[in-house]
Amino acid sequence: MRKLIRKYFAFGMKELYRGVFIGAQVKQLQRFVPELKRSDVRVDIELFRGPAGVRAQAMDPQGNLVDDFVFDSGKGPLSKRVLHVRNAPSPGATSSLAIAKMVAKESTFLVCLVTLQT
């Protein structure tokens, strides 16, 4: 966890800063929409401004964020028959067919593996 914090601390602070100072957020957005001006952004605290979203993200043992789905199974006799799909960010429906294809492939492999071992 410390590796993750060390690696992304500055990024997190910048996100907090842009969440408080709308001008800084507009400057960041101008990278994508150069003609955007501060006057184009209406900030009505009571009506439009909500809290920032928090998204769960998988992390590898080295503290790097994992960008793709993670498929894994347990090691025990029963748990190795279970396939877990981790780090499937919402909305997972946008990639549900790709996930289903991978689950079908992996579960077929697991069934064959378990059958061979018994």
Secondary structure, DSSP 8 states (H G I E B T S, - for coil): -HHHHHHHHHHHHHHHHHHH-HHHHHHHHTTT-TT--GGG----TTTT----------B-TTS-B--S-EEEE-SSTTGGG-EEEE---S-GGGGHHHHHHHHHHHHHHHHHHHHHH-
